[in-house]
C-alpha cells in the first residue's frame, strides 16, 4: 500500500509503463558459451583444458611490480591523469620498433594503443561494418569475433578451410559473389584450431584483397609463442595488403592479460576512424598501465622472458600431444600446432563432444566443445584443448580423467 501524504490523503495508484525495448542487437547475440564453461571450471580441483589462459606462475610479477613503482616514481601526476586517445608515445614507439624488427616497417604514428586486442577488433568493426554488410571469417573461428560482428549487424559468411587454413580459390569465389566488407583471420596459431596459414596462401590472400577490393583484419595474439618452425611474415607485410590491413596485437600472452593492453596498426584513414570510435568508447586506455608497460619494456628483457614462456609451453604442448592417444577413443584425430595455445581434436563417428562436457566436469576435467566456433554446419565431434595453464604433470592427470570420462560414456 502506498504511504499516506500529509493530511491523511493517499496517492492514487498509477499504471506503470514498461521502459522501451532493448536494441535488437543486444538480444540477437548470445553470450559466450566459453565464458559459461570457464565459470563452471573455476571450481577447485578441476583440471581445465577449456580456457586459453596464460600460466600465472610464469608472469614476471617482480618485474611488473618494479615497472609500476617506476611509473609512479618518475611521473605519478602523468600516470594518474587523462591521456591522449592514441596512447602513450613511448609505448607506441616500442610497439612500432617490435613490429619493424619482425619485418613490417612501422612508426609510432601508425599505432593505436587499445584496451586489449579485443577492443581493437571492436573499433575496426565500428569503423567499417554497417548492418547487413558481409564479413568473411575462417570456419571455425574465434568466438568473440563472431559476437563482435553479430552485435554490429553483419552477415557473417564462412570461408572454406583445410588443415592449413583459408583456401584462396574458395576465398576469391566468395569475394566475387558476396562483395564483403572485410575478411577477419587469425593466420598464426589460430584460435580455436592452432593451425597456421602458409606463406604462399598469405600472399594469395593479399593479392585477392588487392584485386577484388577487401579489407583484411589480421588478429595476431599468439605470434610470439612459436615453439618450432620458421617465422612467417604477417599478412600486412605482403604486397597488395599494405593499404588495407588492420593488424591487431596484444601483450596479454607475453606479459599479462590483466594489463588489458593491445594495439592496432592500420592505414592512416582507418586508424583515424578507429581513434574516433575509441573516443566514444573509453577516451583512452589506462594511462598508468601504459606507462608501467613502457617502463617494463624499457628495463626488462622481454625476449628472454618470452623464451622462458615458450620453453614451458612447448613442454606442456608435448605432454598433451603425448597423452591424447590414450585419452581419446580409437579413430580420433588431432593436429600438432607449431605454437600458440591450442590443439584441435576430432572424435570418431558417433561421438558428440558437447554431450561429454557434463560428464567431464563430473570427472574434474574440462574442455571446450568445438561446435560454437563454427558459423555454419558445426562439427559436433570437435573439441579445443588448451595446454598452457597446467604443468605437464597436471596435463597427464587431466588426460587420465578425460579418458575415464569417455570410457564411462
N, C-alpha and C positions, 0 to 999 in steps of 0.2 A: 504494500500500500504506500502511496506517495505521502511524504510528511506534510502536515498542515502548514500553511503560511500564516503570517500574523493575522490575528483576528479570528482564527479558527477555520478559515476557508481552506478548501482543498484545491490543488491544481488539477484541472480536468485531464483525464488520460488522453494522450496524443498517439495516434498511429505512427509507428516508426517506418520510415522508408529506407530500404537497404541501400548501401553505397553502390556506385556503379561497378560493373563487372571488371575483372582483371583484363589486361591486354591478352588477346588471343595467343600471342607467342608464349606467354607465361604458363599457359595451361596445355599447350600443344606439345611441349618438350618435356619429357620425363626426367626425373632425377637420375643421377648416375648409379646404375646397379653396382658398379665397382665401389663407390663410396659406402653403399649399404653393406657390401661384403666386408669392407675394412672395419666398419663398426662392429660387425659380428666377431671378427677375428682379433679385436683388441683385447679380448679376454686373456687373462694369464694362462700360460701353458700351451697355447695354440702355436704351432709352427706354421707360419703363413708364407706361401709362395704367391700370395694374391697381389699385394701392393708393390709397386715399383719404388720401394723406399731405399734410399742410401743407408749404409750401415752406420748407425750413430757412433759406434766406438771408433770409427775412422775419422770423425770430424776433428779438425785441428782446433780444439777448444781453447788451448792456451794461446795459440797464435791469434785467433779471432778475439779473445778477451783483450789481448795487448793492443790489437787494432782499434777496438772501441775505446780503450783508455787513451790511445794516441789521438783519436778523433776529438775527444773532449779536451785533452790537454792542449792540443795545438789550436783548436778552433771551436770551442764549445758554443759560442754565440752563433756561429755559422751552422754548426751541426744541428742546432735546435730551432733554426729559423726556416721560413719558407724558402723554396729554391726555384730554379728555372725548370720548366717542363721538360726540356731536352735532357737534363741530367747534369750531374757534377762534371765539369770539364776534365778533371784529372782521371775520373773513371772512364769517360768516353775515350780519352787518349789511350788508356790501357787496353780497352776493348778493341779499338782500331788497330793498335800495334799487334795484338794477338791474331787478329784476322789477317793482317798483312803478312805475318810470319807463316801463315798457312796458305799463302799464295793468292790472296784476294786483296788487291790494293784498296785500302780503306783509310779515310781520315776521320778525325774526331767529329767533324760536322756531318758525316754520313751516318752517325749512330744516335739512336734514341734509347735512353735507359728506361726500362719498364719494370713494373711490379711482377716479376716472373715472366717467362716467355708466354705463358697463357694469356697475360694481358696484351702482349704484342700481337697475338693472333686475334684477340677481340678488337683491337684498334684497327688492324688491317681489314678485318671483316666489316667494321663500321664504316671505314673509308671507301670500300669497294662494292659491297654487296647490298642490293636493294631487294625487297620482297619479290619472289618469283625468279630471280637470277639463278642460273645454273652454276653450281660449284662441283668440280670433279674431285674425287678422293680415291685413294687406293682402297682395295677391298680384301681384307679388313683394314680398318684404320683406327687412329687414336680416338678414343671415346669422347673426350671433352671437346675435340674439334667438331664432332657431329652435333654436340649440344650447342656449340657456338654458332654453327651455320643454321641450325634449326631455329634458334632464337632470332636470327636475322631474317627468317622467312625464305631462305634459299631452298631451291630444289636440288638435292644432293644426288649426284649420279656417280656410280662406281665405275672405275676403270679396271678392266680385267688385268690380273696379275698372275705370275707364276712364282716359283720359289725364289726368284731373283728380283721380284718386284714388278713395276709397271711394264706392260708390253707396248712398245712405242707405236706399232702399227695400229693396235686397237685404240690407243690414245688419239692418234691422228683422225681416225674414222669418227670417234665420238666428238672431237672438237669441231669437225666439219658439219656434223649432224646437229649438235646441240647448241653450238655457239656459246660456250660457257664463259663466265667472267674470270674464273681462276682455277688453277689446279693446286690443291693442297697435298703436300707429300712430306714424309719423313724418310728420306732416302738412305740414311745411315743408321743401322741397327734399329730398325723400325719398331715402333710400339703399335701393335702387340707382337709382331711375328719375329723380330730380331733380324730380319733379312736386310741386305744392303744392295742398293741398285748399282750395277756395274758401271764403269766409266763410259763405255760405249753407249749404253742406254741413257745415261745422263746427257751426253752430247746430243743424242737423238731427241730427247725431251726438250732441250734448249732450242734446237732447230725448229721443232714443231711450234713451240711458243712464239718464236720469231716470225715464222712463215704465216701462221694462221691467226695470230693476234690473241695472246693469252697471258694473263698474269700468272706468275709462279710464286707460291708461298712455300718456302723451304724451311722446315722445322728441324733444328739440329740440337736437341738437348743432350744427345748421347755421344756425339762425335769424338770427344776426348777419351772415351772409355774403350779404346781399341786394345785387344789382347793378343792379336796375331794378324798377319796380313799387312798389306801396304795401304797407306793413306790414299783416299780417293778425293779429288778436288770437289768442292761444293758445286752444286748446280749453278749458283750465282757466278762462278768463275768461268763458265763455258761461254764461248762466242754465241751471241744471239740472246743470251739471258741477262746481259748487264743492265739493260734499261727496264727490266720487267720482273725482277726477282726481289721479293722481300725475304731476307734471311733472318730467322729467329734463333737466338741463342740464350743460354741460361747458365747461371752459377750454381744452380740447385744441386747438380750431380757431382760437381767437382769441389765445391766449398761447403754449402749447407742449404737445404731447401727453405729453412726458416727465415733466411735473409730475404726471400722473395725478390730476388734481383735477376732480371733478364735484360735482353737488349734486342733491338731491331736495327738492321741495316737495310736501307731501301733507297731507291731513286729519289731525288730531291722532292719532286711534286708529291709522291706518295708519302714520303716521310713527313712533309708539312701537313698533309691531311691527317696523318696519324697523331701528330702533335696537337692539332685542334681537338681530335677525338679524346685524347688523353686529358686535355684541359677540362673537358666536360666530365671526365670520369673521376679523376683524383687530383687534379692540378699538377702533381709531380710525385715521383717515387720518394719514399722516406729519405730525407737528407742525411740523417745520422747513419743509416745503413749504407748509403752510397759512400760517404766519407770513410767509414770504417773499412769497407771493401777496398777502397782505393789505397788506404794505409796498408792493409794486409797484402795486397798485390804488389805494393812497392817494397815491402820489407821482407816478406816470406818468399820462399822458392816454391811457387805453386806447381811448377812442373815436377819437382821432386815429390811433393805431396801427392800429385795425381799418379805418379809412378807407384807409390805405395798403395794407393787405392786400386790401381789396375792389377797389381800382383795379388791382392786379396780377392778381388772379384774374379780373376782368372781361376784361382783355386776353387772358388765356390761354383763357378760355371762348370768346371771339370767334375766336381763332386756330383752335381745334379745330372750331368750327362752320363757319368759313370754308373749311376744307380737307376736310371729310368727303365732300363731293360728288365730289371727285376720288379719294379713297381707297377709298370703298366702292363696290360694284357697282351698276349701274343698277337701280332698283327698291327700293333701301334707303330706310329712313325713320329719323328721329331727332327728338328734341324739342329745345326751346330753354328750358332752365331759367332762371328769373329770379334764381337764386342757388345757393348750395351748392357741391358739388364734382364733380357727375357729370352726364354726358349718357348717355341710354339710346337705343341704336340697335337696328334690326332689319334683318337681311339679307333678301333676296328668297327666294322659294320655291326649295328645293333646296340651300340653304346650311346649314351647321352650324357655329356659332361655336366650339364646343368642339373640333371636328375641326381647326380652323385654328390652334389655340393653339401646338402644337409647331412648326409651320412659321413662325409669327410669331416665336417666340423664336429660331429659327434665323436669322431676318432681323433680330435685335436689336431687337425691339419686342414689347410685351406688352399685353394687355387681360384683362378678366375675362369669361368666358362667362356669360350670364345664367341658364342653367338651374338652378344651385344655389340661386338666390334664390327659386325657386318652391316652394310647398308641395304643389301638385298640378299635373299636366299641364304640365311645364316646356316653355317655348318655346325650342327649340334654336337658333333663328335670332337670339336676342337677345344683346347684349353691353353691358357697362358700361364707360364710358371716363371716367377721372378726368383733369381738366385742371389741377389745382392745383400739381403737383410740378415741372413743367418750364416753361421760358421759352417765349414764342411761337415763337422760332426753333427750339428743340428740338422743340416740338409739330409744326411744319411738317415737320421731318425724320422724326419718328416716323410721321406720316401718310404720308409718301412710302414708308417701309418697310412700313407696313401695306398700302398699295395694291399694292406688289410682292408681298407675301405672298398676297393674294387673287388676283392675276393668275396667280401661279405655281400656285395650287391649282386 
